[in-house]
């Protein structure tokens, strides 16, 4: 983890860079698709949701959540990704929903930079790294 400066423009710029964004999406999808069938099952994508620990923590402090409530939240998230409701998420669905979520984060952040603690392999960290490379070039 590292503390980084981030603003909405950094995220938007990353999402709009199709080569960088699509490359990261493809890599993340491939890593999640453990049975290599070209789709993400609920159990495959659930591991990613759980690894983010968004619902299990409150400002970095572990919080005991009702397991049924957590299951409902994860079910709802999966439904957001599974656009055609066929029980699996394909690469295009994964890309579209991830892009939508990242643009929503950018909109929420606005254009004033904030410091954030970011996981090393996160989409946001990759956006920051891409922005830093652009500035150093």
TAURPE-V442658 format. One line per field, one symbol per residue. burial: b if it has 16 or more other ideal C-beta (glycine too) atoms within 10 Angstrom, else e. Layout:
burial=???
This chain:
burial=eeebebbbebbbbbbeeeebbeebbeebbeebbeeeeebbbbebbbeebeeeeeeeeeeeeeeeeeeeeeeeebeebbeebbeeeeebbbbebbbebbbeebeebbeebeeeeeeeebeeeebbbbbbebbeeeeee
